[in-house]
């Protein structure tokens, strides 16, 4: 691939099929996906991975914590009655519906 007349060197992961444009992209990928300290979300159906406990805690709070009450306006609950997912905003709910329930 060429960018502004210069050849772009891809940085390939040796453990999977990931390719990064920058060496730092590959380093971050390896740390999160293959590093010994990779921390995975334990929620069923969520493949989120974090580098730190703090980052994982923030993800859990923003994505998976439930509202205090169903009418809590700060949260967007999934429209399917069998799903307990609640999103912090409408865009996150739309992504959830598309990726987890194949709804568009």
N, C-alpha and C positions, 0 to 999 in steps of 0.2 A: 504494500500500500504506500502511496506517496502523498505527502502533505507539504504543500508549498515547495515542490521540487525536491524535497528530501524524502528518502525512504524511511518509513516508519517501522521500527523493529518491535515485533510483538514479543512479549515476555510470557512464555508458556509455563504452566504449572506442571511439575513432574508427577503429581499424584492424581490429577483429574484433567478434564478437558478445558479448564479455565484459561483464558488469554487476557492479558492486561496490556494497555498501551504504555503504561509507565512501570518502571521497576517497583515503585512504591505501591502501585495497585496490586501487583503480584505479592509483595511482602505482606500487605494488609490481608489479602485473601488467604494466604498460607497461615497467618496467625489466627484468623477467625475460623477457617474451615478445617485446618489440619493441625493446628497448634495444640499442645498438651493442655493449654489453659482455656480452650474454646468452651464456652458455657452455653448450653442449649436451653431453649424454652421447653418446659415440660408439658405445656398445653397441647392436647391432642390436635393434630392438624397444623400446628405452627412450626415452621422450620427456622425460626429466628435464632441466630447465634450472636453472642456478645463476647467482647474481650474481658470485660470486668463485671463483678457482681453489681456495681452501681448501674452500669449500662443495662444489665439484665433486669434489675429492679425497676428502672425507669420504663422499659418496654412492657413489663407486666402491668405496671400501674396505668400506663397510657392506653394499652391495647386490651388487656384482659380483665381488669377490675370491673366489677358489676356496680350498677347504680344503687344508691341507697333505696330508692323506690322506683317502680316502673315509670312513674310520671316525672322523674328527675330530668329536667330539661338539659342538663349538662351532657347527657349520654344519648347515643343513637342505638337502640337495641335492634338486633337482627329481626327481620320481619317473619322468619320461620319460627313457629312455636317450639319446635324441638331443639333449636339452637340457643345457647345462652350467651353468645357473643354480644358485647356492647362496645360501640366505637366512640372515640372522643370527638369525632366530627363526621360530617356527612360524606366527605371524600373517602375516609377510611372505611366507612360502612359500604360504600359502593364497591371498593376494591375487594372487601370481604365477600360480598355477594357474588362477584365475578369469579374470584379465585377458589372459593370454598364451596359454592353452591351452583356454579356455572350459570348464573343468572346475568342477563345483560339488559 
